[in-house]
Amino acid sequence: MQFSRPLKSSAHCLPSPDGAYIATIIQAKLIIRTTRSLQATRAIPLPAAFSTSISNFLWSPSSQRILLSSDNTIRVFSAVTPQYSATIASPTSETTKAVYISFGASHDEVLVFSDFGLKLTIFNLTTSTSIDIPAPKLFLPGNAAKGYGYRPRTQQLALLSRGSGKDVISLHSKETYKVFRSWNPDTIDAQVLSWSPDGKWLAVIESAAQGHRILFYTADGHLFKAWTGPRPAADEKDIDCGAGVKTIEWSVDGRQLAVGDYSQRVTILSTANFSEAMRLDHSTTIRPDGIHIWQEQLKATQSGLERSYNLQTQVTCPPTAASSTPAPETKSGIVSIAIDASGTLIASRCENLPTTVFIWDSSSKILKAVLIQHSPIARATWHPTINEVLVIRCEGEESKGVAYVWEPSWEEPKIVNFGSQLPEGKIMGKAVIRWLRTSDSGSPALFFSDTHDCILASISEAGATDVDLPWKDAEEKAVDIYGQLEESPLVLVPAEKGKATARQIMDNEPTITTFGALEDVDDTFHFKR
């Protein structure tokens, strides 16, 4: 494992989707660093009142724009064009507030969902115009993204709305957002709308209370097939009376759709005709017959908890959810499904087995590995571009700052403890761990941040010299935004004080001169509702 030096961070710190930049808000400034050098290239001043009330902080999918918002102001900055900034003042009417904000079809569009589902407003930052679409059905932060989607490649908007007591699906043209087709799907209470990655299919998922039902439409809105549930097993009775779909996941190439319901089953559909191609059953008893069963072990030492994995050779029963939970609130079903970049491996989790991840090989239709953690799992995510590499995050204070990485060719899963790399060895506030997407590095890399520190990690052997690290230029002297050579932070620590600590290095990083007040930027777009 190889780690970068710690960087100053805050509660708002995220890498760009392409992994080229890291954006952080520190002391009323938006700091943008390049991953390659870890040096700050821009420092954008923010109004003090705005910087302390930021509720949204996100990158555009293009990795060129950064959006920040408070209750009544949205600001957009460019990571590549210093002169660019945009401000949307009062994006909703005075009687409502914005409850969900995101980028639209491009980084020149901003979507704003108003409270109570009154409207969806699309702001065009290039033309300084806005378009209102009334009554989106899903508008809260937890479900708004499930109610709309842009078709891959053509960027046409599909939107789920509600009118006259019926679900409505509308298709909108790119940029103009004119409706070119709308219809009432055969649903009582649709909950999810999702495009396939290849843009050929639009899936509409009925509420689980109405049983298994997914409607598949062609890109122009014509019904192709209604899927009404998996084939019942021999021991299953009255499957039609049970709860329906809980979660879905498309493969990257769009050839498969994984469907999880409220049983312990994942059904794989082939998108050639949306018929059942495979069934994955999650058992509470796992036999190590050709399956690697890895169980996390914790050992208390003087320096803290020591974590390791043991390969189980006997029949194993993963821990189940607490049995004391009242029956009406008992959690069940498939809580998450993730398909790797190759479309071959599937990672799934069950509500009643909160500490366990099942990894399936869809090509051979077998269970390949099982990872049993000490704490409940918060998320399991495949690397976006590197095949067959999975990272697991767990819940709980003792698991903050710890990532578990699995790859089928390794002798055992790797455990990455970011807390051991911090200046004081302690995680401060909420911890964020996610994949760092890079085009140059052949080894997978992780991004970590808490409210004080930010660190990058390469999943490679310590001391390896043949690895192209994402921060490979970090040891070279950087050039600041005015073309002047910055002093290395290492020389700013007095020699007589002995070895420099990581905290000293961080606190003595060179200050970047900013461009001046935000209002002085020449090429600023300011849009007021």
Secondary structure, DSSP 8 states (H G I E B T S, - for coil): -EE---EE--SSEEE-TTSSEEEEEETTEEEEEETTT--EEEEEE--HHHHTS--EEEE-TTSSEEEEE-SSEEEEEESS-TTEEEEEES-S-TTS-EEEEEE-SSTTEEEEEEGGG-EEEEEETTTTEEEEEE-BS--STTTGGGGEEE-TTT--EEEEEEETTEEEEEEE-TTT--EEEEE--S-SSEEEEEE-TTSSEEEEEE-GGG-S-EEEEETTS-EEEEE------TT---GGGS--EEEEEE-TTSSEEEEEESSSEEEEEETTTTEEEEEEE--SSB--SS-EEEEEEEEEETTEEEEEEEE--S-B------TTS-GGG---SEEEEEE-TTS-EEEEEETTSTTEEEEEETTTTEEEEEEE-SS-EEEEEE-SSSTT-EEEEE-SGGGTTEEEEE-TTSSS-EEEEGGGGSSSS---S--EEEEE--SS-SS-EEEEE-SSEEEEEE-S-TT-SS---TTTTTTS--B-TTS-B---GGGGS-GGG-S--HHHHHHT---------GGG-TEEEEEE-
